[in-house]
Amino acid sequence: ACLNQVGWCYLESMTRHWAKESKSTLTHVISGSVVSSFRDTLCLSGEFKIFVPGYFYKAELIEDTLHPENSRAIGFIVKNDYLSNAEAQKSQCSIHEIEKLTGLDLFSAGTHLEKPQLNKIESKIGDFTWEGYVSDCPEKTCDKVYNGRTKPGKRTKLRCK
């Protein structure tokens, strides 16, 4: 909840902002969990194990349909924990870094870009503006998100043995 309602919300808000910057762009977004790293294992009815990812990623490709050379990409790899807006900005990475970590070829289909051009875009962090935009996410802290509920780190009764 702390990840989703604070820093992740901020990244989603910024994605919506970047998607509206130009009418000649297509925005491609892929989010997922890093399945090689788990934070916790929860039990459901003593029979089913639910694996809680340790990390999540978000990959964004802003494809300029009129000027493909202006297309850009940005990625984020974040720990499944409280994430401030500042920490969200610092978690920037290239799409290639996410692909190396996950073993996936994220934008191999669905774009109009040629493979060499796409590889070049995915290999670096594009130019994205963070300043001058007010997030549409409410100001929260992790304590306010849980507001009396038990935080994940203290829920020992749900862990599988």
C-alpha positions in Angstrom: 0.0 0.0 0.0 2.8 2.4 0.8 4.4 1.8 -2.6 1.1 2.0 -4.5 -0.4 5.1 -2.9 2.7 7.3 -2.7 5.6 6.9 -5.1 4.0 4.6 -7.6 1.0 6.9 -7.8 3.5 9.7 -8.5 5.1 7.7 -11.4 1.6 7.0 -12.8 0.7 10.7 -12.5 3.9 11.7 -14.3 3.2 9.1 -17.0 -0.2 10.7 -17.7 1.5 14.1 -17.8 4.2 13.0 -20.3 1.6 11.3 -22.4 -0.3 14.6 -22.9 2.8 16.7 -23.8 2.3 16.1 -27.6 -0.6 15.1 -29.7 1.8 13.3 -32.1 2.9 10.7 -29.6 1.8 7.2 -28.6 2.6 6.2 -25.0 3.5 2.6 -24.3 3.6 1.5 -20.6 4.5 -1.8 -19.2 4.6 -2.5 -15.5 5.3 -5.7 -13.6 7.1 -7.5 -10.9 10.6 -8.8 -10.8 9.8 -12.5 -10.3 13.4 -13.4 -9.3 13.2 -11.6 -6.0 10.5 -12.0 -3.3 10.0 -9.9 -0.2 7.7 -12.3 1.6 5.6 -15.4 1.3 2.0 -15.2 2.5 -0.2 -18.2 3.3 -3.9 -18.4 2.2 -6.0 -21.0 4.2 -2.8 -22.8 5.0 -2.7 -24.4 1.5 -1.7 -21.7 -1.0 1.5 -19.7 -1.0 1.3 -16.2 -2.4 4.7 -14.8 -3.3 5.1 -11.0 -2.7 7.5 -9.5 -5.1 10.5 -7.6 -3.7 10.7 -5.3 -6.7 8.5 -3.8 -9.4 9.3 -2.1 -12.6 7.7 0.4 -14.9 8.9 0.9 -18.5 7.6 3.8 -20.6 8.2 4.5 -24.3 6.9 7.7 -25.8 6.8 7.1 -29.5 6.7 10.3 -31.7 4.7 9.3 -34.7 5.6 12.4 -36.7 9.3 12.6 -35.7 10.4 9.1 -34.7 13.9 10.5 -33.8 12.2 12.4 -30.9 10.9 9.2 -29.4 12.2 8.5 -25.8 12.0 6.0 -23.1 12.4 5.8 -19.3 12.3 3.0 -16.8 12.0 2.5 -13.1 13.0 -0.3 -10.8 11.6 0.2 -7.3 11.7 -1.8 -4.1 8.3 -3.0 -2.8 8.2 -0.7 0.1 7.5 3.0 0.9 8.6 5.1 -2.0 8.7 8.9 -1.8 8.4 11.1 -4.9 12.1 11.9 -4.7 13.0 8.3 -4.4 10.8 7.5 -7.4 12.7 10.0 -9.5 16.0 8.6 -8.4 14.9 5.1 -9.4 15.2 6.0 -13.1 16.9 3.5 -15.4 17.1 2.5 -19.1 14.7 0.0 -20.5 17.6 -2.3 -21.2 18.4 -2.4 -17.5 14.8 -3.7 -16.8 15.1 -6.2 -19.7 18.4 -7.5 -18.3 16.9 -7.9 -14.9 13.6 -9.6 -16.1 14.8 -11.4 -19.2 12.0 -9.8 -21.2 12.1 -7.9 -24.5 9.5 -5.3 -23.4 8.8 -3.3 -26.6 9.6 -5.9 -29.2 6.0 -5.6 -30.6 3.5 -2.8 -30.8 5.6 0.1 -31.9 6.3 1.6 -35.4 10.0 2.0 -34.6 12.7 0.0 -36.5 14.6 -2.4 -34.2 18.0 -0.5 -34.4 16.2 2.8 -33.5 14.3 1.1 -30.7 17.5 -0.4 -29.3 19.1 3.0 -29.2 16.1 4.5 -27.4 15.9 1.7 -24.9 19.6 1.9 -24.1 19.4 5.3 -22.4 17.1 7.4 -20.2 15.3 9.9 -22.3 14.7 13.5 -21.6 11.7 13.8 -19.3 10.6 16.9 -17.5 9.8 16.5 -13.7 9.6 20.2 -12.7 6.6 22.4 -13.1 4.0 19.7 -12.9 1.8 19.1 -9.8 1.1 15.4 -9.2 -2.6 14.4 -9.0 -1.8 12.1 -6.1 -2.7 13.1 -2.6 0.1 13.8 -0.2 0.6 10.8 2.0 3.1 9.1 4.2 3.4 5.4 4.9 2.0 5.9 8.4 -1.1 7.7 7.0 -1.6 4.9 4.4 -1.8 2.2 7.1 -3.5 4.4 9.7 -3.7 1.8 12.5 -3.4 -1.3 10.3 -0.4 -3.6 10.7 2.4 -2.8 8.2 3.7 -5.7 6.1 7.0 -6.0 8.0 5.1 -6.7 11.2 2.6 -9.3 9.9 4.5 -12.4 11.0 1.3 -14.5 11.4 0.7 -14.5 7.6 4.2 -15.8 6.7 4.5 -19.4 5.5 7.0 -21.6 7.3 
